[in-house]
Amino acid sequence: MNAPFPIRQPCPPGACICDHDRLLETPGADIRILRLTRQEEKKLLLRLENLASLDDLRRMQERLHALLGITLTVHPGANEVRTVRGLQIEVAPMPGLCSKTRQTIPAAVRRGLDRNPAIVYELLNSHDLLGRL
């Protein structure tokens, strides 16, 4: 299949479970995720590390979903949240998404939240943790 845009190179055989080749072979498959080349991934990670506000994080979540089909969720964990490590930051699995990328995106978001703790406070306030008492 010839994509109308540059696509990510497949991972070495046995190194990943991204199903890159199978995704390309499936007619009518959503191949937006393959737009995330290694260079574009570096730009994305840098952008996630430099989040400015909770609205900025929400916009990035929306853009990731709209442009690449990636579902990124960020919410307080079930237990007490004392640090950024207490937040649940997850990328939903999907065909074509490299397992390494599924780990690096949440790590970049954590680094961004570590740099700007005000975003964490806004996030906690938006979930009204004290209202559950």
Buried (B, 14 or more C-beta within 10 A) or exposed (E): EEEEEEBBEBBEEEEBEBBBEEBBEBEEBEBBBBBBBEEEBEEBBEBBBEBEEBEBBEEBBEBBBEEBBBEBEBBBEEEEBEEBEBBEBBBEEBBBBBEEBBEBBBEBBBBBBBEBEEBBEBBBEEEEEEEEE
